[in-house]
Every structure is written in structure tokens, then in C-alpha cells.
Amino acid sequence: MSLRLSTVILPVRRWHEGGRDQWQRAEELGFHTAYTYDHLSWRTFRDGPWFGAVPTLTAAAAATERLRLGTLVTSPNFRHPVTLAKELISLDDISGGRITLGIGAGGNGFDAATLLKGDEEPWTPRERADRFGEFLPLLDRLLTEDSVTYEGTFYSATEARNIPGCVQRPRLPFAVAATGPRGLKLAARHGQAWVTTGDPKLFEAGTPEQSRAALRGQIEKLAAACAEIGRDVAELDKVLLTGFTPDRNGPLESLDAFVDFAGKHAELGFTEIALHAPIPDSDFATDQAAFEKIATEALAQLR
């Protein structure tokens, strides 16, 4: 069974007060990738410390040697493709080619309206999809071409230069978060990986069995989107970000619970499972010892 374990480290700790230690510990534990959220604030953490994703990943790149690093996920809510591309190329260089960009259309709430004027309405799902449909292909070009000129409905670039480009060729990998038809088509065309958190409609009242059925359906739709353009869906890694399915953090309560959870999702076709690093007194307040035991022993039991 080919499965990788990754972690998500929320940027809530000062770098010199435990922040750096978390990233270094993730490398010591053998995680494949350590991601962080690319938000300005997030849910129950919005009234507490929250640091920027790109500076945090830059510091993590300097503090680690082997661990892959990435966002899970970046969105157009407060990013522009031209400036984001420059930051990503710099980050890929600093890390020695260890960056994965998790990217999606984003959603409403939390920090999504931070840059809007007081009389502006938050983007509708259709508007977010429209912007993402322009954002992602332009970012792809910016990361692979030395100079890009483009004028679209939402974004433009005039001789945007990105020399020398990414360390990873032809560019750093995209992990595209998507469940709707337009997003899945973008994942099929531009992604090296696909990301899901499951079906949000099942989070409160669904069952784990219903969740797995929904995830199976999402993978089938991804396969159909790949088939439309003549791509084998097996070329894409399939990443499950845990904590948002009906079992919530239950799989992290013990090694046996996680091995059961991971095995059932690997059978669906997932190749990577991302676990939130524990944060006391939060939605991610799992036991640190159990988390580390899962990190170091689960894959051996799944093989």
C-alpha cells in the first residue's frame, strides 16, 4: 500500500516560542510534507496570534533539510498571481526545491472579505470559480515562462518577469483543492495532486460510511475530468486533509484508530493523508504522544 503521511502546522506560534521547533519536529518524525494554511486569520483562531504563510514557510525552509513544505491552501481571496508567483519562485529557491502549492478557489467567511470595501458583497461561489478559473492558468504560465503579458477579466500582467524560474521543473507542483466540476477540470489540467476535506454537508450529521461514499464519488468525478483531456487520473496524487469528516479527530485518538481510518481511505485511492498538528484548547486538541506514535508507526502497519 503506497501512502504518505503529512502534517499541517497552523501558524499560531511565535517562531522563537515553539514555532521553529514544530517544523523541525515534523521533519524528525518523518512526515512527507508539512503544510500551513494561507489565511489572514481563521475561524476560532481569529482573535489570537496568526502569522503569514509565506514568511513562515521561508523560515521553515531554513530550519529544515528534507521535509517538503507547502500551503494547504492558497486562494484568490487576497492573492494576485503575479506577486504570488514571485514569492513562490523565491521560496522554491530558498528551500532547494521542496515547495508544493496547495491552491483552491477559497470560500466566504473568516478573512475572505478583508480586502473588500464596506459596500462590496462577498463573492458568490460562481464568482469565486470564475476568478479561480483565470487565476490558476495564469499562475501556471508565470511559473513556467520567463516573461508573461496577459489581460483578463480579473487579472492582468505586463511583461511580468520570473527569471530564473522554479528550482523544480517545469515548476513547483500544484495540489488543487476542488470538488465542483469546474475545479475538478482545473485539477485535471494543471494539478500534480488533488486535495479534498470530504463532503461538508456530512460533517455535522453524516456517518463515516457516508463520508467514504462521498469521497469515492469525488474521485470518480476527478477521473472523469481527467479522461476528458486524455489524462490518467493515476498521475495525480490524492490528498485527504483530515479533521473535516464526520469522525473529526477520532482517527488521531490512537494508532489503531488511525490505521483503520487510513487503510479504508487508501482503498479509495488516496495517496496522502494530512494530519493537523495538535493545538491545545482548540478544535485540533489531540494528544501529542498519540500524534507522534501515528507519525512514526502507522505506515509500517499499513504496508
MARNUDO-450879 format. One line per field, with one value per residue: x, y, z of N, C-alpha, C in turn; residue number from 1. Coordinates in steps of 0.001 Angstrom, whole numbers, plus 500000, padded with zeros to 6 digits. Example, Ala and Ser with C-alpha at 12.3 -4.5 7.8 and 13.67 -1.06 7.14 Angstrom:
// MARNUDO-450879
n.u [513190/512850]
n.v [494310/497750]
n.w [507800/507080]
ca.u [512300/513670]
ca.v [495500/498940]
ca.w [507800/507140]
c.u [513200/512900]
c.v [496700/500030]
c.w [507800/507870]
nr [1/2]
END
This chain:
// MARNUDO-450879
n.u [500859/500736/501185/501372/502186/501402/501604/499841/500700/499483/499882/500313/502029/504641/507765/510134/509171/508414/507485/509453/510449/508313/508246/510744/510464/508490/509936/511753/510004/509395/507458/506030/505347/505057/502505/500959/498194/497123/496060/494610/493478/491700/488757/488154/490565/490887/491037/493451/497057/498372/500233/501854/501733/503742/506159/506440/506829/509207/510982/510743/511855/514531/515088/514895/515804/515083/512330/509352/507490/504586/501551/498183/495223/496242/494446/492512/491432/492927/495177/497311/498093/500579/502277/502230/503476/506120/506864/506626/508548/510840/510656/510775/513380/514859/514243/515422/513977/511662/508957/505420/502502/499509/496320/493239/489819/488881/486736/483764/483498/485413/488392/487791/486577/488210/489699/487766/485736/483587/480964/480900/479798/480458/482138/480218/479746/479913/481287/483725/484603/484865/486966/489009/489267/490596/492800/494429/495417/496894/498798/500161/501413/503038/504870/506301/507179/509514/508754/505651/502756/499491/495993/493080/489724/489747/492420/495676/498807/501811/504500/505533/508173/509924/512526/515002/513048/511431/513133/512308/511298/508935/507886/507102/505057/501447/498843/495652/492760/489510/486047/483838/482568/483950/486278/487418/488050/490082/491941/492492/493743/495851/496948/499263/498556/495544/493266/491108/488660/486609/483004/481342/478683/478188/479511/478428/476177/476537/477712/480721/480747/479042/480573/482872/481704/480957/483463/484490/482853/483738/486350/485771/484569/486743/488347/486804/487010/489717/489798/488462/490362/492245/493974/495535/494077/495557/497951/497792/498424/496415/495045/493979/492773/492523/490133/487782/485817/483019/483995/485768/488343/488687/490182/492753/492986/494170/496759/495745/493164/493764/495160/493125/491362/493058/493681/491178/490712/492890/492233/490258/491709/493326/496467/497880/497672/496842/497531/496416/498670/498775/496981/496593/493504/491769/490016/491695/492824/494358/496036/499445/501360/500042/499704/502392/503114/501471/502592/505126/504729/502473/502548/504115/502455/500496/501574]
n.v [498811/502075/504920/508178/510140/513324/516564/519359/522474/524930/528480/529692/530105/532042/532352/531978/530937/528259/527882/527376/524957/523181/522745/521621/519332/518011/517209/515469/513465/512243/512989/513404/515853/519146/521288/524587/526746/529224/531974/535078/535217/532815/531220/530027/530937/533581/535742/535543/534943/534836/534056/535002/532952/532630/533936/532287/529730/530243/530636/528065/526578/527277/526157/523440/520404/518195/517898/518303/521269/523377/525116/524840/525688/527999/530826/532885/534881/536869/537082/537782/536625/537450/538620/536511/534479/535428/535301/532533/531422/532438/531227/528534/528434/529106/526944/524884/523519/522318/522830/522682/523865/524149/524881/526604/527600/529025/530319/531816/533925/534093/535378/536197/538487/540556/542367/543668/546525/548462/548498/546439/543261/539931/537543/535410/531791/531204/533462/533160/530806/531687/533532/531867/530191/531793/532646/530359/529161/531399/531704/529313/529801/531976/530778/529173/530473/532902/535553/537160/538404/539434/539915/539808/539184/539518/539585/540829/541059/542580/542150/540534/539345/536410/535254/533241/531276/528332/526064/523415/521632/521447/523477/524248/521827/521755/521347/520873/521990/520900/520253/520686/520709/522564/523185/520630/520106/521979/520940/518523/519432/521130/520217/518473/517119/516399/517802/517239/517819/516238/515793/518651/518802/516575/516777/517534/515834/513454/510064/508066/506106/507180/509394/508238/507147/509484/510577/508635/509109/511692/511157/509602/511511/513185/511449/511274/513903/513974/512038/513344/515023/513310/512349/510271/509500/508410/509694/511831/512701/512035/513791/513780/515986/515826/515990/517180/515472/513312/511777/513450/514303/511781/509610/510222/509526/507166/504812/502451/503279/505201/503698/502029/503971/505192/503020/502363/504652/504719/502561/503691/505166/507242/508814/510321/511471/514120/515381/517443/519158/518897/521325/522751/523277/523796/523143/521258/519803/517351/514445/514771/512722/510483/511430/511596/508923/507829/509126/507933/505156/504271/503879/501613/499600/499670/498703]
n.w [500000/499004/500642/501948/504811/505969/507555/509039/510055/511882/511702/514409/516463/517907/516251/517717/519993/520078/517494/515420/516454/516049/513259/512812/514367/512938/510709/511959/512778/510435/508574/505314/504053/505389/505825/505778/506606/504294/505166/506347/508772/510821/511518/514751/515621/515087/516819/518026/517962/514655/511911/508773/505823/503759/504772/507052/505903/504579/506711/507802/505754/505985/508401/508180/506360/504704/504655/502823/502001/502218/501149/502313/502017/499393/498086/495744/497345/498664/497152/494326/491096/489913/491923/493739/492272/492135/494841/495279/493552/494719/497234/496525/495633/497973/499574/498248/496315/497512/497690/497653/496188/497577/496440/495961/495200/497338/499996/501465/504412/507543/506662/504111/503121/503776/502194/500790/499964/502143/501110/499350/498266/499448/497352/495279/495072/492306/491330/492689/491508/488877/489113/490061/487885/486109/487525/488166/485654/484750/486794/486435/483959/484705/486374/484712/482433/481202/480773/480959/479468/479896/479718/481390/482609/485375/486187/485351/483585/482760/480917/482983/484734/485523/486215/487612/487315/488697/490959/490905/488084/485380/486923/490370/492102/491840/494126/493844/495320/495141/494477/492939/489496/487779/489216/489439/486801/486447/488243/486969/484645/485441/487825/489963/492061/493898/496211/498987/501565/502122/502131/502919/503704/505155/507518/510057/510541/509190/508533/509008/507011/505041/504427/503258/501007/499672/499180/497481/495311/494618/493739/491526/489887/489510/488028/485722/484796/484207/482192/480136/479037/478227/480173/482596/485610/487606/487571/489256/492601/495481/497979/501281/503555/506894/509650/508983/508322/509219/511394/512527/514678/515607/514417/515261/517864/518628/517672/516479/515737/513833/511902/510966/509876/507938/506297/505154/503650/501967/500389/498855/497117/497946/498283/500026/503330/505385/508554/511186/513220/516773/518705/521716/523523/521370/518227/517284/519318/519915/521326/521928/522202/521090/518487/517622/517774/515804/513593/513433/513402/511982/509141/508808/509740/507855/505560]
ca.u [500000/501552/500507/502266/501601/501861/501001/499504/501101/498859/500885/499773/503069/505803/508831/511119/508467/507853/507170/510534/510545/507274/508634/511867/509953/507787/510965/512270/509001/509360/506350/506407/505217/504410/501776/500299/497096/497425/494935/494918/493001/490898/487767/488285/491884/490975/491337/494739/498201/498282/501315/501738/502164/504997/507310/506573/507430/510592/511730/510754/512805/515878/515237/514790/516661/514484/510879/508661/506750/503576/500311/497005/495582/496225/493276/492492/490766/493787/496400/497347/499022/501911/503082/502345/504485/507452/507123/506792/509845/511839/510529/511276/514834/515377/514036/516102/513006/510856/507675/504182/501462/498105/495595/491822/489022/488585/485336/483341/483702/486751/489108/487558/486122/489103/490141/486621/485225/482453/479702/481035/479302/481399/481966/479382/480505/480190/482340/484989/485015/485306/488292/489960/489466/491565/493971/495312/496187/497870/499885/500910/502279/504021/505883/506999/507665/510365/508042/504237/501826/498142/494919/491862/488599/490061/493850/496493/500253/502502/505902/505887/509370/510176/513793/515281/512016/511480/514141/511593/510945/508916/507543/506729/503773/500174/497861/494451/491595/488319/485008/482869/483011/484940/487524/487996/488669/491348/492849/492892/494613/497024/497410/500065/497830/494191/493029/489731/488400/485381/481759/480999/477290/478137/480357/477682/475201/476811/478433/481961/480438/478548/481703/483705/480957/481059/484835/484597/482207/484610/487455/485210/484393/488089/488766/486077/487599/490995/489530/488039/491535/493176/494967/495284/493880/496603/499082/497596/498305/495102/495364/492853/493046/491633/489559/486551/484877/482173/484737/486551/489695/488676/491285/494011/492938/495086/497396/494833/492072/494257/495477/491846/490910/493938/493535/489917/490802/493845/491493/489510/492643/494119/497902/498469/496751/497444/497019/496727/499480/497933/496970/495758/492340/491245/489399/492757/493458/494607/497131/500735/502019/499343/500035/503748/503107/500896/503560/506296/504443/501284/502819/504644/501312/499658/502250]
ca.v [500000/503281/506015/509098/510934/514702/517286/520766/523256/526243/529492/530376/530249/532852/531492/531670/530405/526963/527762/526666/523590/522341/522353/520696/518072/517348/516538/514363/512410/511578/513382/513678/517298/519946/522387/525543/527465/530556/532847/536253/534745/531615/530682/530274/531499/534922/536730/535226/535038/534154/534617/534830/531645/532635/534104/531103/528658/530628/530304/526607/526064/527473/525377/522016/519991/517194/517994/519147/522345/523882/525726/523982/526050/529394/531110/534258/535832/538030/536880/538100/535652/537982/538718/535176/533739/535875/534750/531085/531142/532725/530207/527276/528556/529067/525593/523875/522746/521468/523507/522311/524877/523778/526051/526375/528793/529744/530341/533009/533864/534260/536540/536303/539827/541526/543373/544279/547777/548250/548301/545319/541974/538815/536834/534216/530626/531323/534463/532571/529850/532469/534076/530769/529703/532676/532737/529184/529071/532486/531362/528253/530458/532822/529928/528378/531332/533990/536828/536919/539524/538851/540799/539037/539852/539810/539713/541229/541037/543248/541749/540028/538529/535468/534601/532088/530253/527427/525007/522247/521866/522795/524404/523538/521137/522283/520440/521678/521644/521070/519219/521003/520330/523482/522998/519328/520243/522680/519980/517558/520060/521823/519684/517269/516459/516889/517875/517353/517634/515450/516487/519465/518581/515409/516988/517591/514756/512276/508940/507771/505334/508136/510224/507494/507040/510783/510707/507764/509829/512790/510595/509195/512732/513607/510550/511664/515152/513611/511305/514309/515623/512242/512175/509173/510042/507861/510625/512805/512292/512370/514207/513995/516800/515285/516907/517776/514399/513098/511237/514570/513932/510432/508766/510565/509154/506052/504254/501509/504033/505842/502684/501644/505105/505367/501884/502473/505743/504293/501686/504552/505726/508340/508539/511149/511920/515215/515457/518690/519067/519250/522662/522664/524148/524163/522030/520302/519479/515924/514095/514857/511407/509656/512015/511209/507471/507634/509592/507065/503734/503883/503398/500247/498705/499701/498043]
ca.w [500000/498885/501306/502640/505881/506059/508670/508857/511222/511796/512062/515584/517489/517567/515729/518757/521167/519717/516072/514714/516967/515442/511901/512923/514884/511832/509915/512757/512832/509144/507709/503933/503836/506428/505196/506648/505964/503772/505525/507160/510071/510524/512442/516190/515902/514521/517858/518622/517046/513351/511117/507338/505335/503003/505684/507896/505112/504312/507923/507919/504762/506516/509638/507856/505249/503822/504702/501863/502637/501296/501616/502173/500662/498959/497252/495219/498235/498891/496388/492899/490502/489605/493139/494306/491512/492550/496172/495189/492940/495752/498263/495977/495594/499343/500114/497436/495536/498407/497879/496959/496350/497667/495964/495688/494909/498572/500415/502191/505850/508106/506150/502673/502750/504401/501237/500111/500504/503034/500397/498430/498719/499251/496090/495267/494604/490868/491155/493127/490480/487718/489401/490143/486532/485457/488396/488133/484410/484684/487699/485763/482978/485392/486989/483694/481349/481684/480702/480662/479315/479892/480165/481538/483264/486773/486434/484214/483763/481666/480937/484313/484538/486617/485940/486748/487411/489852/491033/490397/486680/484812/488006/491589/491905/492328/494722/493610/496131/494313/494494/491891/488149/487210/489940/489097/485474/486650/488872/485948/483649/485977/489093/490178/493142/494157/497647/499456/503001/502220/501800/504094/504103/506036/508688/511316/510771/508389/509132/508294/505797/504057/504019/502323/499746/499014/498691/496310/494218/494195/492961/490229/489089/489110/486950/484519/484318/483590/480948/479113/478392/477896/481234/483527/486951/488458/487575/490318/493989/496033/499343/502184/504737/507909/510629/508472/508024/510406/512526/513046/515103/516169/513950/515919/519280/518884/516480/515842/515115/512618/510901/510375/509062/506789/505397/504407/502676/500945/499471/497936/496152/498478/498356/501076/504365/506136/509920/511874/514436/517917/519298/522922/523692/520055/517509/516958/520606/520032/522210/521232/522177/520102/517184/517251/517569/514470/512602/513331/513338/511216/507787/508881/509922/506655/504428]
c.u [500892/500778/501546/501491/502241/501166/500710/499828/500487/499826/500454/500822/504158/506966/509799/510472/507729/507542/508208/510608/509521/507677/509800/511424/509207/508775/511503/511302/508832/508169/506861/506426/504630/503813/501373/499172/497597/496185/495469/494472/492115/490046/488058/489640/491969/491271/492656/495860/497956/499282/501156/502351/503526/506203/507534/507248/508882/511469/511834/511739/514238/516152/515192/515661/515952/512980/510332/507762/505691/502424/499162/495810/495643/494993/493358/491888/491614/495143/496219/498376/500437/502784/503252/503427/505896/507814/507390/508131/510961/511837/511051/512794/515429/515307/514806/515135/512145/509439/506569/503163/500103/497281/494152/491105/488733/487097/485013/483597/485150/487395/488809/487187/487052/489491/488992/486263/483945/481149/479772/480508/480377/481113/481048/480240/480845/481317/483693/485512/485516/486721/489344/490279/490425/492891/494940/496073/497232/499057/500764/501886/503392/505156/506694/507579/508472/509635/506616/503499/500437/497149/493625/490768/488970/491535/494576/497965/500877/503993/506342/507021/509637/511393/514531/514197/512231/512693/513534/511105/509838/508490/507268/505339/502601/499363/496546/493288/490335/487349/483966/483431/484079/486295/488200/488636/490003/492378/493380/493911/495921/497646/498381/499467/496452/493943/491540/489709/487179/484183/481317/479565/477162/478856/479583/476857/475473/477515/479750/481731/479921/479672/482577/483011/481044/482458/485070/483981/483058/485758/486968/485009/485739/488591/488080/486648/488950/490776/489146/489223/492611/494269/494561/495178/494939/497833/498988/497642/496953/495262/494077/493339/492044/491134/488229/485559/484093/482910/485688/487959/489768/489817/492619/494037/493878/495676/496442/493702/492548/494560/494201/491333/491740/493794/492289/489995/491859/493163/490661/490406/493473/495572/498588/497375/497481/496741/497378/497595/498648/498112/496060/494609/491807/490541/490414/493530/493605/495853/498453/501414/501369/499661/501419/503860/502542/501919/504677/505978/503320/501614/503335/503506/500437/500298/501939]
c.v [501236/504461/506857/509818/512307/515372/518724/521487/524645/527297/530338/530585/531194/531930/531067/531202/529125/526785/526970/525214/522666/521851/521379/519337/517307/516608/515323/513178/511692/511912/513699/515176/517927/521166/523419/526208/528818/531429/534087/536049/533548/531209/531048/530859/532987/536002/536458/535357/534249/534822/534266/533538/531685/532922/532891/529965/528971/530287/528792/525988/526184/526588/523873/521699/519099/517362/518848/520119/522856/524580/524752/524759/527580/529603/532538/535290/537061/537865/537351/537185/536183/538040/537357/534371/534135/535299/533248/530701/531379/531638/528860/527277/528411/527653/524517/522972/521819/522005/522876/523405/524202/525012/525689/527688/529613/529707/531644/532836/534052/535538/536835/537708/540918/542659/544060/545606/547502/547964/547142/544038/540896/538096/535635/533013/530697/532322/533922/531590/530575/532997/532967/530218/530552/532700/531590/529050/530184/532198/530269/528860/531251/532006/529121/529216/532495/535327/536563/538248/538934/539908/540000/539852/540320/540125/540138/541144/541689/542985/541358/539028/537671/534606/534426/531020/529355/526501/523711/522560/520938/523880/523573/522923/521884/521138/521204/521145/521917/519925/519454/520728/521257/523322/521684/519355/520969/521755/518994/518164/520580/521158/518533/516465/517108/516794/517946/517251/516766/516280/517302/519262/517426/515637/516903/516331/513482/511193/508742/506993/506252/509019/509503/507321/508348/510993/509825/508449/510980/512273/510139/510402/513291/512750/510912/512948/514892/512931/512250/514906/514575/512038/511030/509747/509526/508763/511629/512135/512768/512559/514431/514799/516410/516373/517486/516723/514089/512541/512258/514119/512539/509553/509068/510175/508009/505573/503320/502231/504664/504817/502209/502718/505220/504232/501973/503573/505465/503385/502486/505146/506886/507914/509346/511571/512951/515374/516803/518415/519549/520704/522587/523664/524665/522962/520938/519892/517978/515686/514057/513504/510483/510124/511539/509698/507129/507999/508583/505591/503326/503288/501967/499240/498639/498968/496547]
c.w [500000/499461/502022/503735/505890/507235/508271/510153/511092/512340/513254/516684/517005/517222/516827/520053/520799/518253/515307/515152/516323/514060/511934/513448/513798/510938/510663/512772/511495/508268/506304/503659/505094/505734/506250/505875/505460/503963/506223/508600/509767/511718/513899/516567/515560/515553/518581/517609/515761/512422/509633/506846/504662/503891/506588/507140/504766/505512/508094/506936/505262/507727/509402/506644/504237/503659/503558/502618/501674/501978/501409/502768/500525/498090/496720/496168/498528/498216/494949/492254/490289/490852/493808/493596/491942/493920/496106/494576/493947/496821/497776/495921/496996/499912/499361/496696/496357/498601/497033/497219/496388/497338/495644/495460/496149/498885/501102/503681/506231/507554/504689/502237/503275/503455/500499/500766/501300/502328/499407/499060/498543/497938/496262/494856/493115/490615/491596/492076/489233/487926/489437/488757/485727/486216/488165/486813/484271/485597/487098/484759/483657/485995/485972/482553/481926/481724/480257/480563/479120/480348/480193/482196/484662/487020/485166/484594/482537/481798/482352/484162/485781/486295/487275/486756/488618/489797/490498/488983/486224/485795/489247/491422/492517/492930/494749/494440/495329/494543/493413/490511/487567/487900/489611/487711/485572/487289/487834/484983/484243/487207/488989/491337/493248/495648/497943/500979/503217/501807/503010/504579/505089/507360/509995/511578/509977/509172/508389/506998/504691/503539/503006/500981/498965/498443/497466/495091/493712/493339/491590/489316/488634/487954/485639/483932/483656/482243/479815/478375/478102/478919/482142/484934/487926/488516/488718/491689/494516/497534/500131/503382/505807/508858/510222/507975/509296/511617/513147/513426/515719/515698/514624/517387/519622/517572/515757/515114/513821/511530/510209/509427/507789/505792/504549/503355/501609/499928/498476/496859/496669/498635/499448/502054/505216/507483/510529/513102/515617/518373/520519/522904/522365/519442/517171/518204/520793/520900/521444/521138/521151/518691/516733/517031/516192/513400/512379/513108/512382/509865/507797/509018/508675/505475/504402]
nr [1/2/3/4/5/6/7/8/9/10/11/12/13/14/15/16/17/18/19/20/21/22/23/24/25/26/27/28/29/30/31/32/33/34/35/36/37/38/39/40/41/42/43/44/45/46/47/48/49/50/51/52/53/54/55/56/57/58/59/60/61/62/63/64/65/66/67/68/69/70/71/72/73/74/75/76/77/78/79/80/81/82/83/84/85/86/87/88/89/90/91/92/93/94/95/96/97/98/99/100/101/102/103/104/105/106/107/108/109/110/111/112/113/114/115/116/117/118/119/120/121/122/123/124/125/126/127/128/129/130/131/132/133/134/135/136/137/138/139/140/141/142/143/144/145/146/147/148/149/150/151/152/153/154/155/156/157/158/159/160/161/162/163/164/165/166/167/168/169/170/171/172/173/174/175/176/177/178/179/180/181/182/183/184/185/186/187/188/189/190/191/192/193/194/195/196/197/198/199/200/201/202/203/204/205/206/207/208/209/210/211/212/213/214/215/216/217/218/219/220/221/222/223/224/225/226/227/228/229/230/231/232/233/234/235/236/237/238/239/240/241/242/243/244/245/246/247/248/249/250/251/252/253/254/255/256/257/258/259/260/261/262/263/264/265/266/267/268/269/270/271/272/273/274/275/276/277/278/279/280/281/282/283/284/285/286/287/288/289/290/291/292/293/294/295/296/297/298/299/300/301/302/303]
END
